[in-house]
C-alpha cells in the first residue's frame, strides 16, 4: 500500500545519501582508515535511533525515515567529508559539488515527472512499466548529455561495445 508523499520523499533522500556515503566510506575502508569514521558512525546511529523512536511515536511511518535522514544530515554530511579530507586531501566542498552536480538537470526533470504523475494515472502494469521506461530513458539521456564529458561518453561507448561484442 502507498504510505504517502512524506514516506516516499524521505525514502528517496535516504537512498541518495546512503549511496553517496557508502561510496565515500568504501574509500576510507579501502585505505585502511575506517577508524576515522567509526565514532561518527556510532553517533549518527544514536541520533537515528532516538529520532526514529520519537518520530514513530508522533509521526507514524515517516518516523524511522526521518531518523535516518537526521543521522545522515547532522553527522554524516560533515564528518565523512572531513575524514576523506584528512586521508586524501580532498576538500569537502569538492566532494559535495561532485555529488550534487547532477541535481542541476535532475531537479527540473523530477519536477516535470511529478507534475505529469499528478495528471497521468497508469491503468495497469503495462502502462506503469511503459511510463517508467520512458522517464528512465529521459533521465539517462539527460545524464549522458549534461553529466558526462565527451571523454567519459567515449569511455562508456567503448565499455558498451565490449559488452555487446563479447556475447
C-alpha positions as CSV (number, residue, x, y, z in Angstrom):
1,X,0.0,0.0,0.0
2,X,1.1,3.5,-0.7
3,X,2.4,5.2,2.5
4,X,2.2,8.8,1.4
5,X,4.3,11.6,-0.1
6,X,6.4,12.1,3.0
7,X,7.5,8.5,3.2
8,X,8.3,8.5,-0.5
9,X,10.3,11.7,-0.2
10,X,12.3,10.6,2.8
11,X,12.9,7.2,1.4
12,X,14.3,8.8,-1.8
13,X,16.5,11.2,0.1
14,X,17.8,8.4,2.3
15,X,18.6,6.2,-0.7
16,X,20.6,9.0,-2.3
17,X,22.5,9.9,0.8
18,X,23.1,6.2,1.6
19,X,24.6,5.7,-1.9
20,X,26.9,8.7,-1.6
21,X,28.0,7.9,2.0
22,X,28.6,4.3,1.1
23,X,30.9,5.2,-1.8
24,X,32.8,7.6,0.4
25,X,33.0,5.1,3.2
26,X,34.4,2.4,0.9
27,X,37.3,4.8,0.0
28,X,38.1,5.1,3.7
29,X,37.8,1.3,4.2
30,X,40.0,0.6,1.2
31,X,42.6,2.9,2.6
32,X,42.5,1.2,5.9
33,X,41.3,4.4,7.6
34,X,37.7,3.5,8.6
35,X,38.6,4.3,12.2
36,X,38.3,8.0,11.4
37,X,34.7,7.5,10.5
38,X,33.7,4.8,13.1
39,X,33.0,7.2,16.1
40,X,30.9,9.4,13.9
41,X,29.0,6.4,12.5
42,X,28.1,5.4,16.1
43,X,26.9,9.0,16.9
44,X,24.9,9.0,13.6
45,X,23.3,5.7,14.6
46,X,22.4,7.0,18.0
47,X,20.7,10.1,16.5
48,X,19.0,7.8,14.0
49,X,17.6,5.6,16.8
50,X,16.4,8.5,19.0
51,X,14.8,10.4,16.2
52,X,13.3,7.2,14.8
53,X,11.7,6.2,18.1
54,X,10.3,9.7,18.8
55,X,9.3,10.1,15.1
56,X,7.5,6.8,15.0
57,X,5.5,7.7,18.2
58,X,4.5,11.0,16.8
59,X,4.5,10.7,13.0
60,X,4.0,7.0,12.4
61,X,5.6,5.5,9.3
62,X,7.7,8.5,8.4
63,X,9.5,8.4,11.8
64,X,12.2,5.9,11.0
65,X,12.9,7.5,7.7
66,X,13.2,10.9,9.4
67,X,15.6,9.3,11.9
68,X,17.9,8.1,9.2
69,X,17.8,11.4,7.4
70,X,18.7,13.2,10.7
71,X,21.7,11.0,11.3
72,X,22.9,11.4,7.8
73,X,22.5,15.2,7.7
74,X,23.5,16.0,11.3
75,X,26.6,13.9,11.3
76,X,27.5,12.2,8.0
77,X,27.2,15.4,5.9
78,X,30.2,17.0,7.6
79,X,32.1,14.1,9.4
80,X,32.6,11.8,6.4
81,X,33.9,14.5,4.1
82,X,36.2,15.7,6.9
83,X,37.6,12.2,7.2
84,X,38.1,11.9,3.5
85,X,39.9,15.3,3.5
86,X,42.3,14.1,6.2
87,X,43.1,10.9,4.3
88,X,43.1,12.0,0.7
89,X,43.3,15.8,0.9
90,X,40.0,16.3,-1.0
91,X,38.2,19.4,0.3
92,X,34.7,18.6,1.5
93,X,33.1,21.2,-0.9
94,X,34.6,19.3,-3.9
95,X,33.0,16.1,-2.7
96,X,29.6,17.7,-2.2
97,X,29.9,19.6,-5.5
98,X,30.5,16.3,-7.4
99,X,27.7,14.5,-5.5
100,X,25.2,17.3,-6.1
101,X,26.1,18.4,-9.6
102,X,23.5,16.2,-11.3
103,X,20.7,18.0,-9.5
104,X,21.2,20.9,-11.8
105,X,19.4,18.9,-14.5
106,X,17.7,16.2,-12.4
107,X,15.5,18.5,-10.3
108,X,13.7,20.1,-13.2
109,X,13.0,16.7,-14.7
110,X,11.9,15.3,-11.4
111,X,9.5,18.3,-11.0
112,X,8.2,17.7,-14.5
113,X,7.7,14.0,-13.8
114,X,6.0,14.8,-10.5
115,X,3.6,17.2,-12.3
116,X,3.0,14.6,-15.0
117,X,2.3,11.9,-12.4
118,X,-0.4,14.2,-10.8
119,X,-2.3,14.1,-14.1
120,X,-1.5,10.7,-15.6
121,X,-2.5,7.7,-13.7
122,X,-1.5,4.4,-15.4
123,X,-4.3,1.9,-15.8
124,X,-2.4,-1.2,-15.2
125,X,1.1,-2.7,-15.1
126,X,1.8,-2.3,-18.8
127,X,1.2,1.5,-18.7
128,X,3.1,1.8,-15.4
129,X,6.1,-0.1,-16.9
130,X,5.9,2.0,-20.1
131,X,5.9,5.3,-18.2
132,X,8.8,4.1,-16.0
133,X,10.8,3.1,-19.2
134,X,10.2,6.4,-20.9
135,X,11.0,8.5,-17.8
136,X,14.1,6.4,-17.1
137,X,15.2,6.8,-20.7
138,X,14.8,10.6,-20.5
139,X,16.8,10.6,-17.3
140,X,19.6,8.6,-18.9
141,X,19.7,10.9,-21.9
142,X,20.0,13.9,-19.7
143,X,22.7,12.2,-17.7
144,X,24.5,11.4,-20.9
145,X,24.3,14.9,-22.2
146,X,24.8,17.0,-19.1
147,X,26.7,14.9,-16.6
148,X,29.4,13.3,-18.7
149,X,32.3,14.9,-20.5
150,X,33.0,13.9,-24.1
151,X,35.8,11.7,-22.9
152,X,33.5,10.0,-20.4
153,X,30.9,9.4,-23.1
154,X,33.6,7.9,-25.3
155,X,34.7,5.6,-22.4
156,X,31.1,4.5,-21.9
157,X,30.7,3.8,-25.6
158,X,33.8,1.6,-25.5
159,X,32.5,-0.3,-22.5
160,X,29.1,-0.9,-24.1
161,X,30.8,-2.1,-27.3
162,X,32.9,-4.6,-25.3
163,X,29.8,-5.9,-23.6
164,X,27.9,-6.3,-26.8
165,X,30.8,-7.8,-28.8
166,X,31.7,-10.3,-26.0
167,X,28.3,-12.1,-26.4
